[in-house]
């Protein structure tokens, strides 16, 4: 069946900037969370060379301390000259993991240090993962969207967003990375994590979220027709008493709230026929960005795949002009 518009018309999207409420203690919550994670880290990031068929770039198996100092996996792919280079840190989409070594060669081939973060507790949907999430949860809908959702301290994405910030810390310390030129990117869930990393790290110099998920929760959980947002909808249909607590928790993790803290240059993409991430939720995050240099790439006739390789080419040109 052909895709069709399921959200607001473009002229309304260009003006859509909801007045989302943020918790009074949002900054304190995240500062304490990240400080605690940094203090809990008893080891440094470790890189192990990977032997395999890839010969044109160096591939390394990365382990770094994330939330609670817990080990998180990733890949580092980098040019063989070893010279300091800008880095692109990538976060992956919902249900996926870091994949196989050498699965993503584009950024390293373009001259960047490319670091891919495994997403804890995922990596069995459409790509492989290697990082467990050792934390339990109260009753939850299958998936990760409702794990710990009644308390922001227990919510799953508190751990994931902290992992992302700690990865940026680790990348900034790598001897072959220019710490003043670190970009974050990712598609869907990865785009939402990229927004969080840019908002919370203090070390991100550019942000490139692609059809970002996890934004404008109040609209998304009442208007989206498909998972993953509907995991929350189904949870609340059963746990009717949890609506207020759930909304409060989500306000700490909303990309359209966290975007207010991003001042780095931003290139965001949105697909107007996207039925997974409503275009309005992406516009909400884009309009909230505090960046003075921000661009929105609009793919009028695409669904959740967004701009695909065409958008990657646009990202490489944008970064090259920036740095």
C-alpha positions in Angstrom: 0.0 0.0 0.0 1.3 3.4 -1.0 2.4 5.7 1.9 0.3 8.8 2.4 0.5 11.8 4.7 -0.7 10.9 8.2 0.4 14.1 10.0 0.0 17.8 9.6 0.5 19.5 6.2 3.9 21.0 5.6 2.8 24.6 6.1 1.5 23.7 9.6 4.6 21.6 10.3 6.8 24.6 9.6 5.0 26.5 12.4 4.7 23.6 14.8 6.5 24.3 18.1 4.7 22.9 21.1 5.2 24.5 24.5 6.4 21.3 26.1 6.7 21.4 29.9 10.0 20.4 31.3 10.7 19.3 34.9 12.1 22.0 37.3 15.0 19.7 38.2 15.8 18.5 34.7 19.3 19.9 34.6 20.1 18.7 38.1 18.8 15.3 37.3 21.1 14.9 34.3 24.1 16.5 36.0 23.8 14.2 38.9 23.3 11.1 36.7 26.3 11.9 34.5 28.6 12.8 37.4 27.7 9.6 39.1 28.5 7.6 36.0 31.8 9.3 35.6 32.7 8.6 39.3 31.6 5.0 39.0 34.0 4.3 36.1 37.0 2.3 37.4 38.4 1.5 34.0 39.3 3.3 30.8 37.9 2.6 27.3 39.7 -0.3 25.7 40.3 -1.0 22.0 41.3 -4.4 20.5 42.2 -4.7 16.9 39.8 -6.8 14.8 41.2 -9.2 12.2 39.1 -9.6 9.1 38.6 -8.9 5.4 38.6 -5.1 5.8 42.1 -3.7 4.9 41.6 -0.1 4.0 40.6 1.1 7.5 41.6 0.1 11.0 38.7 -1.7 12.8 38.8 -2.0 16.6 36.5 -3.7 19.1 35.7 -1.0 21.7 34.6 -1.5 25.4 33.9 1.7 27.4 32.4 2.4 30.8 28.8 3.6 30.5 26.0 4.1 33.1 27.1 2.9 36.5 30.6 2.1 35.0 29.0 -0.9 33.3 30.8 -2.1 30.2 29.3 -1.1 26.8 30.5 -2.4 23.5 31.1 -0.6 20.2 33.3 -0.4 17.1 36.0 2.1 16.1 36.7 2.4 12.4 39.4 4.9 11.4 41.8 5.8 8.6 45.1 4.0 8.7 47.3 7.2 8.8 46.6 7.6 12.5 46.6 11.4 12.3 44.2 13.3 14.5 40.8 13.5 12.7 37.3 14.6 13.4 35.0 11.9 14.8 31.5 10.8 14.0 29.8 9.0 16.8 26.8 6.9 15.6 23.9 5.6 17.6 21.7 2.9 16.1 18.0 2.4 15.6 15.4 0.7 17.8 16.0 -3.1 18.2 19.5 -2.9 16.6 23.0 -3.3 17.9 26.5 -2.4 16.8 26.3 -5.1 14.1 29.4 -6.8 12.7 32.9 -5.3 12.3 33.2 -3.5 9.0 29.5 -3.4 8.5 29.6 0.4 8.3 32.6 1.7 6.3 31.3 5.0 4.9 32.5 7.5 7.5 36.0 6.0 7.9 36.4 5.9 4.2 35.5 9.6 4.1 38.3 10.4 6.5 36.6 10.4 9.9 37.0 8.4 13.0 33.7 6.5 13.1 32.6 5.1 16.5 29.4 3.0 16.7 27.8 2.5 20.1 26.0 -0.8 20.9 22.6 -0.2 22.5 22.3 -2.0 25.8 19.7 -4.7 26.0 18.8 -4.5 22.2 20.6 -5.9 19.2 18.4 -8.8 18.3 15.8 -7.1 16.0 17.6 -6.3 12.8 21.3 -6.2 13.7 23.5 -7.9 16.3 24.3 -6.5 19.7 26.7 -7.5 22.5 25.8 -5.3 25.5 23.4 -6.6 28.2 21.3 -4.3 30.3 21.8 -5.8 33.8 19.0 -3.8 35.4 15.5 -5.2 36.0 12.2 -3.5 35.6 8.7 -3.6 36.9 5.8 -4.8 34.7 6.4 -3.6 31.1 5.2 -4.1 27.5 7.5 -6.2 25.3 10.3 -3.9 24.0 12.2 -1.3 26.0 10.0 1.8 25.9 8.2 1.0 29.2 11.0 -0.4 31.2 11.0 1.5 34.5 8.7 4.1 33.0 7.1 5.2 36.3 10.3 6.7 37.7 12.9 8.8 35.7 15.7 7.3 37.8 14.6 3.8 36.8 13.7 4.5 33.1 15.6 2.5 30.5 16.7 5.5 28.5 18.4 7.1 31.5 21.0 4.3 31.1 21.2 4.6 27.3 21.6 8.4 27.3 24.3 8.2 29.9 26.1 5.5 27.9 26.0 8.0 25.0 27.5 10.8 27.0 30.2 8.5 28.4 31.1 7.3 24.9 31.6 10.9 23.8 33.9 11.3 26.8 35.9 8.2 25.6 36.1 9.4 22.0 37.4 12.8 23.1 40.3 11.1 24.9 41.3 8.9 21.9 44.7 10.1 20.7 43.7 10.0 17.0 40.6 12.2 17.5 40.5 16.0 17.4 38.4 16.6 20.5 37.1 19.9 19.2 35.5 18.1 16.2 33.2 15.4 17.4 29.8 15.0 15.7 27.0 12.7 16.8 24.5 11.1 14.5 22.0 8.2 14.1 18.7 7.3 12.6 15.4 7.0 14.4 16.2 5.9 18.0 19.8 6.7 17.1 18.8 10.3 16.2 17.0 10.7 19.5 20.1 9.4 21.4 22.2 11.8 19.3 20.1 14.7 20.5 20.5 13.6 24.1 24.3 13.3 23.7 24.5 16.7 22.2 22.4 18.3 24.9 24.1 16.6 27.8 27.7 16.1 26.9 29.3 19.5 26.5 31.8 18.0 24.1 29.7 17.7 20.9 30.6 20.0 18.1 27.9 19.0 15.6 24.7 17.0 15.7 23.1 15.2 12.8 19.9 13.4 13.9 18.2 11.5 11.1 14.4 11.1 11.4 14.9 11.2 15.2 12.7 9.2 17.5 11.9 9.9 21.2 10.7 13.5 20.6 7.5 15.3 21.6 6.2 12.4 23.7 2.8 14.0 24.5 1.9 14.0 20.8 3.7 10.8 19.8 2.0 8.6 22.3 -1.5 9.8 21.4 -1.1 10.1 17.6 1.3 7.4 16.5 -0.2 4.3 15.0 2.8 2.0 15.1 5.5 0.7 17.5 7.6 1.7 19.2 5.6 4.7 20.6 2.5 2.5 20.8 4.3 0.3 23.4 3.7 3.2 25.8 0.1 3.6 24.6 -0.7 -0.1 25.2 1.0 0.1 28.6 -1.2 3.0 29.7 -4.3 1.3 28.3 -3.6 -1.4 30.9 -2.0 0.6 33.7 -4.6 3.5 33.7 -3.3 4.8 37.1 0.2 5.4 35.7 -0.5 8.1 33.1 0.7 11.1 35.2 3.8 9.3 36.4 4.6 8.2 32.9 4.2 11.7 31.4 6.5 13.0 34.1 9.2 10.4 33.4 9.1 11.0 29.7 9.5 14.7 30.1 13.1 14.1 31.3 13.9 12.2 28.1 12.1 14.1 25.4 14.3 15.2 22.6 12.2 18.2 21.9 12.9 19.3 25.5 16.6 18.4 25.6 17.1 20.2 22.2 16.7 23.5 24.0 20.1 22.9 25.5 21.8 22.2 22.1 23.9 25.1 20.7 26.1 23.1 18.3 25.5 23.3 14.5 22.7 20.9 13.6 21.6 19.1 10.4 18.3 17.3 11.0 16.2 15.2 8.6 12.5 14.5 8.5 10.4 12.4 6.2 6.9 13.6 5.6 5.4 10.2 4.9 6.9 8.7 8.0 4.4 6.5 9.9 6.8 5.4 12.7 8.1 8.9 13.7 5.5 11.5 13.0 7.0 14.5 11.2 5.5 16.9 13.7 7.6 15.4 16.5 10.8 16.0 14.4 9.7 19.6 13.7 9.1 20.1 17.4 12.7 19.0 18.2 14.1 21.1 15.3 12.3 24.2 16.3 13.4 23.8 19.9 17.1 23.7 19.0 19.1 26.6 20.5 21.6 26.3 17.6 22.0 29.5 15.5 23.3 27.2 12.7 20.6 24.6 12.0 19.2 23.1 8.8 16.2 20.8 8.3 16.4 18.4 5.3 12.8 17.5 4.3 12.1 14.3 2.3 8.6 14.9 1.1 7.9 11.4 -0.4 9.8 9.1 2.0 8.7 7.1 5.0 10.9 6.1 7.9 13.8 5.3 5.7 14.3 9.0 5.3 16.8 10.2 2.8 19.0 7.1 2.8 22.4 7.3 1.1 21.3 10.7 -0.4 21.1 12.1 3.1 24.5 10.6 4.1 26.1 12.4 1.1 24.4 15.6 2.3 25.8 15.0 5.8 29.3 14.5 4.5 29.2 17.7 2.5 27.7 19.6 5.5 30.4 18.4 7.9 33.2 19.1 5.3 31.9 22.7 5.0 31.7 23.0 8.8 35.2 21.7 9.6 
